[in-house]
Amino acid sequence: MNVQKNSLSYIFKATVYVTIALLVKPCMADYHRMDYDAVETSKKHDEDIEKKCNKERFQQNNQDYFSENTLRYSDYVYSNSIRTVLFNKNGTDFSMPVLELGSSEKLVLRFDDVERSLRNFSYTILHCNPSWEPSPLESFEYIEGFPMQEILDYKYSFNTQVSYVHYKVEFPNEQMTPKLSGNYLLIVYEDNDPEKLVLTRRFFVYEQKVGVDAKVSMASLIDDQKYRQEIDFSITAYNSYYLSNPFEDVKVVVRQNGRWDNAITGLKPSLVRGNTLVYEYEDGNIFDGGNEYRGIDLKNLKFVSGRMGRLVNTDTGWEAYLMPDER
C-alpha cells in the first residue's frame, strides 16, 4: 500500500508491509512428484546454502562483519566491480520488488560489472522469516523448479568511457518460481559457489489476504509538527481469512521511500474493531519529513542543463557540479 503526501517543503512516500507469520509446510506429496534430478540438485544446493547460513549466523552473532564474504540478509554488494544494481518490477523502473503469488508479474535484476571480462554468475532465492533470517523450509518446499540458475542474459558495453558487461535476469521464470508468499532474499554468486558472493537483494511475495488503508498527516505531537509526518493505517482481513492472534501473528513494517535504515517495526494494533486492526499513535509511527527531491538530467554530457553549473571530464569519469538552491 503506497501513500504519498506533498506539501511546500516535504515529500513522503510510505510503504506498509504486512506479514502474517503462519508457516505451513507443503504436503510431502509435492516432493515425490518432483523431477528426481531437480530433487537431488535441491538437496545438494540446500546443504551448501545451509553451511553458508550457519557460518554467517555465527559470524553475525559475534559481530564479524569485516569479511566481504559474510552473507548479509539485506541489500548488499560484495564485489567492488559490481555497479548500478537495479531490482524492480518489469517495466516500472522505480517500483518496489514485490510480486503477487501466482501472478504473471516479473521482477528484473540488472547490474554492471566493470571487470570487462565475462564472468559465470548464478542466482538462487532464500525464504526468510519476518525477522529476515532463513526460514526452516527446504528449497523444494518454496521453489518450483530448480534451486539455482545461471545468468545468461548479458551485453558488452559499446563506445563508453568505462568498459563493462551488463547482466540481466527476469524472475520468476520457467526454471525457478516461488511457491509460497513471504520474505525472500535473492542471492547472486560466482562460479556456482555460494561462498563467492556477488550481491543480495530483498524482495517480497504476497497474497491478497488483507487490505491496508493508510494516510499520511502532520505529526500529532506539537513539537514534531514542523518537521515530522505521521502515518496511521488499518488492516482489514477479508471475510474468508481469520486472524486468530493478531497481536503475535501480524508483523508490520513501515518504510519511507523504500529505505530500510529507518524502517518502523514492532507496531501492535492500538485497537481491534471486528476484523480490522487499527494502528494509530501519537509517537512511534512518525518519520522526518525531509525535503523535496531535486532532479538532474545526466543523459547528455555534451551540454550543461537544468540545475548543473558545470561539467568536468576527469581521468576517473565525469563530474557534474550543481547550482546551489535558494532558500
Buried (B, 14 or more C-beta within 10 A) or exposed (E): EEBEBEEEEBBBBBBBBBBBEEEEEBEEEEEEEBEEEBBEBBBEBBEBBBEBBEBBBEBBEEEEEEEEEBBBBEBBBBBEBBBEBBBBBEEEEEBBBBBEBEEEBEBBBBBBBBBEEEBEBBBBBBBBBBEBBBBEBBBBBBBBBBBBBEBEEBEEBEEEEEEBBBBBBEBBEEBBBBBBBBBBBBBBBBEEEBEBBBBBBBBBBBEEBBEBBBEBEBBBEEEBEEEBBBBBBBBBBEEEEEBEEBEEEBBBBBBBEBEEEEBBEEBEBBEEEEBBBBBBBEEEBBBBBBEEEEEEEEEEBEEBBEBBEEBEEEEEEEEBEEEEEEE
